[in-house]
């Protein structure tokens, strides 16, 4: 069943005109994402569909947990294909949730797969997607290019050296990959042991001995200056 036609979600002529004549070919400018700067810097080639699609995707993880899937199939050590099969089991239950649309739009747009992802189709879809990922154009940078991405802002901790960003810039990669300042751990005081350990790392990164709140602010300002020098123009707080 192919319900992802060229007019998917376009309910009238005006919507179709706006999308097909104006929006369809516009580039993606992503101000917030969780793509790995390391993957982009090394132009990672993903081993299988689970690695590129499920690893690190907390939206999919949340849906699987809500359905009662064991954690070993989410962030645990279960084999990759078994993890994918559990996601395939989950997908039909996400109907009317954007996860359902995203799943099938991504399969269609980037892997040429029109089948619905279900337990019955999981094996073939996994094999087809994994086979595609072995092609050079399906490495990390190739995927970003296929998606017509113009700018990506990653999510970076203040203590990050931004070495991967510097490496990407040296490569003159056509797509702008910029850091975004994410200081959540600097105020995550609920676990004192972990918080103190983090402050030690922040002290080292900022060359600031953090012995007071004002010193903490100074350390963060130091890292903001460093991030700005490396192309950062915005921050992203979980607060």
Residue pairs with C-beta under 8 A, 6 or more apart in sequence:
1 115
1 116
2 114
3 104
4 104
4 105
4 108
4 114
6 20
7 16
8 105
9 101
10 16
10 19
25 148
26 148
27 148
27 149
27 150
27 151
28 147
28 148
28 149
28 150
28 151
29 150
29 151
30 149
30 151
30 152
30 153
31 151
31 153
31 180
31 234
32 153
32 155
32 180
32 236
33 152
33 153
33 154
33 155
34 56
34 154
34 155
35 152
35 154
36 44
36 56
36 154
37 154
37 156
37 162
37 164
37 165
37 168
37 177
37 179
38 44
38 164
39 140
40 140
40 141
40 144
40 152
40 164
40 168
40 173
40 177
41 164
41 165
41 167
41 168
41 171
42 140
43 139
43 140
43 141
43 142
44 139
44 140
45 133
45 134
45 138
45 139
45 140
46 52
46 133
46 138
46 140
47 80
47 130
47 133
48 80
48 81
48 84
48 126
48 129
48 130
48 133
49 84
49 125
49 126
49 129
49 130
49 133
50 80
50 81
50 83
50 84
50 87
50 126
51 80
52 133
52 143
53 60
53 84
53 87
53 106
53 129
54 60
54 61
54 83
54 84
54 87
59 99
60 87
60 90
60 99
61 74
61 75
63 90
63 93
63 94
63 97
63 99
64 73
64 74
64 86
64 87
64 90
65 71
65 74
67 89
67 90
67 93
69 86
69 89
69 90
70 76
72 78
73 82
73 83
73 86
74 83
74 86
78 86
81 126
84 122
84 126
85 119
85 122
85 123
85 126
87 117
88 117
88 118
88 119
88 121
88 122
88 125
89 119
89 122
91 99
91 100
91 103
91 116
91 117
91 118
92 116
92 118
94 100
94 103
103 117
104 116
104 117
107 113
107 114
107 115
107 117
107 125
107 129
108 114
110 143
110 146
110 147
111 128
111 129
111 132
112 132
113 125
113 128
113 129
115 121
115 124
115 125
117 125
132 138
136 142
137 146
141 173
141 175
144 152
144 175
145 174
145 175
149 175
150 175
150 176
151 175
151 176
151 178
152 175
152 176
152 177
152 178
153 178
153 179
153 180
153 234
153 236
154 165
154 177
154 178
154 179
154 180
155 180
155 182
155 236
156 162
156 165
156 179
156 180
156 181
156 182
156 227
156 232
157 182
157 183
157 185
158 181
158 182
158 183
158 185
158 186
158 202
158 205
158 206
158 219
158 220
158 223
158 224
158 227
159 198
159 201
159 202
159 204
159 205
159 223
160 179
161 205
162 179
162 226
162 227
162 230
165 177
165 178
165 179
165 230
165 231
166 230
168 177
169 177
169 231
176 231
178 231
178 232
178 233
179 227
179 230
179 231
179 232
180 232
180 234
180 235
180 236
181 223
181 224
181 227
181 232
181 234
181 235
181 236
182 235
182 236
182 237
182 238
183 220
183 235
183 237
184 237
184 238
184 239
185 195
185 198
186 198
186 199
186 202
186 216
186 220
187 239
188 194
188 195
188 198
189 195
199 210
199 216
202 208
202 210
202 216
202 219
202 220
202 223
203 209
203 210
203 219
205 219
205 223
206 218
206 219
206 220
206 222
206 223
207 222
208 215
208 218
208 219
208 222
209 215
210 216
210 219
224 232
224 235
